[in-house]
């Protein structure tokens, strides 16, 4: 309990924002690397696109998935943007993070 309280107080949770839909297989592999990078920096990565596609449909449940992404983003101290392309979904996450006054970091190389 004390360790979890410390995590929330320090807000080590980091939302991993990267492409998914245009090439899920490749983008999942990249997201794993981004998560490893975040861990190497002492952060706890939250990457919904590694989790929700396990049991939800990106096409049929897109709006619901995005709402859940926003709920997870609320818990995070920062949003880290990876990749050279900003997809529509990523743009929505970035705008949401800014509205919630979350720091947004753009990370070019991992």
Secondary structure by P-SEA (a helix, b strand, c coil): caaaaaaaaaccbbbbbccccccaaaaaaaaaaaaaaaaaacbbbbbccccccccccccccaaaaaaaaaaaaaaccbbbbbcccccaaaaaaaaaaaaaccbbbbbccc
